[in-house]
Amino acid sequence: MASMFDWDAGERRVGEASPTRDARLRVMSAVEDELRRRVGSTYSLRDLQVAYQGSSRWFFEVAERTAPGTPEAWDPSVALDAAFARWARNAKDAVAR
C-alpha cells in the first residue's frame, strides 16, 4: 500500500523541532480522534485506506478547529499522515514492520 510510505514519512516529520511542533501534535491527536469516530476500534488497513481517501473532505476542518491560529500546522503530509501511521500499526491485519 503506497499510502503507508507517506504515512511513515509524516510520522517521522510530525515530531521534528519547529515553532509549530506542538500545534502539529495537537492536530495529529485530533485526527486520531476523528479516525476513532470514523473507523471504530477494530479496523483493517483497507478501512484506513478508505478513510484516507476521503480525508480531504474533513482534515482541514479538524486542523483549523484544533489549531486555528497556526495554519502552518495544517500540512496533511505531516499531521494527517502521522495519525494514519500510528493507526496502521493497530489494524487487525497489520504486519510487523
C-alpha positions as CSV (number, residue, x, y, z in Angstrom):
1,M,0.0,0.0,0.0
2,A,1.8,3.1,-1.2
3,S,0.0,5.4,1.3
4,M,1.9,3.7,4.1
5,F,5.1,5.1,2.9
6,D,3.6,8.6,3.1
7,W,2.1,7.8,6.5
8,D,5.5,6.7,7.8
9,A,7.2,9.9,6.4
10,G,4.5,12.0,8.2
11,E,5.2,10.2,11.4
12,R,8.9,11.0,11.2
13,R,8.2,14.6,10.4
14,V,5.5,15.4,13.0
15,G,7.9,15.4,16.0
16,E,10.6,17.4,14.3
17,A,11.7,20.6,16.1
18,S,9.8,23.5,14.8
19,P,7.8,26.5,16.1
20,T,4.7,24.7,15.1
21,R,5.6,21.3,16.6
22,D,3.1,21.5,19.5
23,A,0.3,22.5,17.1
24,R,1.2,19.7,14.7
25,L,1.0,17.2,17.5
26,R,-2.4,18.6,18.6
27,V,-3.7,18.3,15.0
28,M,-2.4,14.7,14.8
29,S,-4.2,13.9,18.0
30,A,-7.4,15.4,16.7
31,V,-7.1,13.3,13.5
32,E,-6.7,10.2,15.7
33,D,-9.9,11.2,17.5
34,E,-11.6,11.6,14.1
35,L,-10.3,8.2,13.0
36,R,-11.7,6.6,16.1
37,R,-15.1,8.0,15.2
38,R,-14.9,7.0,11.6
39,V,-13.4,3.5,11.7
40,G,-14.0,2.4,15.2
41,S,-11.8,0.3,17.4
42,T,-11.5,-2.7,15.2
43,Y,-10.4,-2.0,11.6
44,S,-8.3,-3.2,8.8
45,L,-5.7,-1.5,6.7
46,R,-8.3,-1.3,3.9
47,D,-10.6,0.6,6.2
48,L,-7.9,3.1,6.9
49,Q,-7.1,3.4,3.2
50,V,-10.8,4.2,2.5
51,A,-10.8,6.8,5.4
52,Y,-7.6,8.3,4.0
53,Q,-9.0,8.6,0.5
54,G,-11.9,10.6,2.0
55,S,-9.8,12.6,4.4
56,S,-9.6,15.7,2.2
57,R,-13.3,16.3,3.0
58,W,-12.7,16.6,6.8
59,F,-9.0,17.1,7.6
60,F,-8.8,20.9,7.2
61,E,-11.9,21.4,9.2
62,V,-10.4,19.3,12.0
63,A,-7.0,21.1,11.7
64,E,-8.4,24.6,11.7
65,R,-10.6,23.8,14.7
66,T,-7.7,22.3,16.6
67,A,-5.0,24.9,15.8
68,P,-6.9,28.0,14.5
69,G,-4.0,30.4,14.8
70,T,-1.4,28.1,13.3
71,P,-2.2,27.3,9.7
72,E,1.4,26.1,9.3
73,A,0.4,23.1,11.4
74,W,-2.3,22.0,8.9
75,D,0.1,20.2,6.5
76,P,-1.7,16.9,5.8
77,S,1.6,15.3,4.7
78,V,2.6,15.7,8.4
79,A,-0.2,15.6,10.9
80,L,-2.7,13.6,8.9
81,D,-0.2,11.1,7.7
82,A,1.4,10.7,11.1
83,A,-2.0,9.8,12.6
84,F,-2.7,7.2,9.9
85,A,0.8,5.7,10.5
86,R,0.0,5.3,14.2
87,W,-3.4,3.7,13.5
88,A,-2.0,1.4,10.8
89,R,0.1,-0.4,13.4
90,N,-3.0,-1.4,15.3
91,A,-5.0,-2.6,12.3
92,K,-6.3,-6.1,12.7
93,D,-4.3,-7.1,9.6
94,A,-1.2,-5.1,10.3
95,V,2.1,-6.7,9.6
96,A,5.0,-6.1,12.0
97,R,7.3,-3.5,10.4
